[in-house]
């Protein structure tokens, strides 16, 4: 298992705050708690600057031990890795992940042709690790077609796995074979759903299956749900449990962590744009009869869940801080050279900055590779260096790495960065 050596102390938060991920724009969170006890979010990535949903690409994974402090585990798949996908790339929409027999299966919708909405397929990438090392395995035969997107896979208590997906008003489900990449049964429409639009998500609680989804409220989807005693229905409609989030789309997932249930969703609170979204999370509560209470959307988020002392990794001796005084500074850029990448591979970059802009942008380049635009939220003063941003990238072995930040919007001042390689 590859792990990071811990988040720097000055990056730790007292509450989760919403949105919980702010450095890059993320949406469509698929949350799971795996055997290592951590929560993992598999999210889509709204590329910045925005062009629209056709530009979504470069899936990232985020993990947490306490539901408050989130680690960017780095990019796991992009359209360039998909040999069967459309030549133009993009269109890497809402994903999901499942675990069975020691393997993690990452499911994602992607068109195979230029006529994108008629050529959707359901891709699968696999890894032995929950957040790295994924290799594309092709797509599931028999799935896809017009508007059929948003995969969800439930591995039931008896080990049987079920695939759900849908769009354009249709939701379908069926059983997967043990290989998790082929269908055991034909897909059939899920009966009993009211006003289904997209974003199917299925989970199980106290022997009851829940299917959540977004509805067709004009330009402000809500999340509805239905229940069943059978994983493939028929379903009994139960109502609305997440009101509009201020975003033109809604998409979410539900997960249990340390006995408490949570709703993961997205909004556009940072950008004000419906195609530059940010993942959020709030508590979810059930009534005694199993129905779901309306989720209260908050800005402050939740308090940390306790962490067992044995689960906190030892400090990483390879983590190093580089101050602005040791960088090369130009009119609009700051470059750090001779950055130590240890043995090479993933490394988390923690950035300290100050800006008066509501939403400043840093253009990140690592070893001359053009990477993401990073968000820098206002600190209120050009001398208030309480701004924090972090992202995980790939570094070369040794200390011959360069990291450049170029101002893309507004005046931003960098104080330092800390680079922490992941450990095997």
C-alpha angles and dihedrals in degrees: 000000000000116000141175118241097239140288116280112260095243090056095056116109132213093215130021094243122200126288090037094196116049111152094078131014114263134174144170096045117205107193127196137169109217133194093277088066096244128122115238126196118202105196139175117241124232101210115225131255088045121238097160140275090308090072097055109126147131106063116222129195125214127197137191138185096196106026090245108068113053127197121208101227091192138244117324105177141006134183090258087067093058109088094185095048131102113290092233092061123206123093094100095154136177112334138191137200134212134186127216136152095356096309132105115218117203113200122196137165117236134161119243095204144038089257087072105181093052095046106053116149132177111244126200129203123182138205141164088228126065096229110020144036098045118166123192114245099186125254138306111264113234097027127102138042134133113004093336103144142126105075123208124182124195119195103201127215091264092054096254113135128215130196123210129181142146153144141175091053097308127105120187135183140183144154124275126219120248089266088067091219102078136054121256094186134022117267115251134185118272107241126214101034116135120217095347115188109161143295100088115192125175128194136160130231128173092346093307124113120222125199114194125187145157121262134216101261103150111266093334110068121199127206117246132179145202133192138217141173088226125062091229098041150189088226131215113217113234108177146253118324103167119047121207113302096210090264126108090236134044126203128156152156137213126222138168121228124179092341096311124103123222138194117219118198141139139246138175098241095129102043105024087222125111093220095051101062136169132213118245135181136200137168120276123208134195130212120231091262091056097256118135123246118227109273114244109223111218138183096209096053122196140319119257120274113232116267121213109241091233091060095060109096122231118257115280110240089203094062112108136182120221117197126213089246088066094052135087109250127198134173093285107005144064119202128192115202132187091034112173114238094179107208092350131251129082120013130172117228116206113196127200116198148153128220140154093208118109090227116004121179134221119199107217122211121177119190088342092305112132108233137168132323106245125215120236112190121208119275091187096241137050088231097048103096096185092113114119132192132160139184136169120233139167118265132189121245115270132017101301097100125122126203119190129188118195122191109244101170127014134343114309127176121202121211101181146319130225117209117201118181119212118250130227 
